[in-house]
Amino acid sequence: MIISDWYLNIKVLPSISKKSIDYLTTLKPFKASLWELKTDEMKVYKKELLEKLLKIQNNRCVYCGLSLSRRSQDREHFVHKAAKKGYQEFMFNSDNLFASCEFCNRRLKGQKNVINQYNADYSKCTFKIIHPFYDLPDNYIQFIPSKNKPIKVIPTKTDCGKGKETIRMFELDTFVMAQERIGFIAQLDLLTSPFSNILQYKP
Ligand SMILES: [Zn+2]
């Protein structure tokens, strides 16, 4: 089972237009409340960000890997931006923003601190869970087909605790998630199978 089928390894960051970058620069120092600004520029930025993230992530949640087609699509701050105990300085960093489902973002991750060791340079921070851009998921978790729980997820032998924490935080090893993954594969298989023309059948 190829892990990229399940867990996203983001290799490209969304390129934000110069106009939006210039606008964001004028907002410094950043405060969490800026995210809710109703200016046209902010709307344009958030729209282009989400569009690019969905394209890069193939319309899938960065944490659970499930399709975002029929789920609410959040622009998720990996390191959270909350005014209290948050890291507002990173709130517009392209390497800190991903698309996720509402459940993973709001119900499971919430405002948990995922920074292990802070550094003012975001790329030099260390994290408690798998970072979608800086980490290679294969180093920390693996998906195994099994009979009772068809797509089981476990930490790798070399996992330093990051894989275990990622599985725990996003409840990747629950029966429900295993079933969701099977359902997702079935949909993909149906779309790519030689019988896919059945979908076009009209009596
Ligand atoms: Zn999710």
Boltz pocket constraint, residues with backbone or C-beta under 6 A from the ligand:
constraints:
  - pocket:
      binder: B
      contacts: [[A, 61], [A, 62], [A, 63], [A, 64], [A, 65], [A, 66], [A, 100], [A, 101], [A, 102], [A, 103], [A, 104], [A, 105]]
      max_distance: 6.0
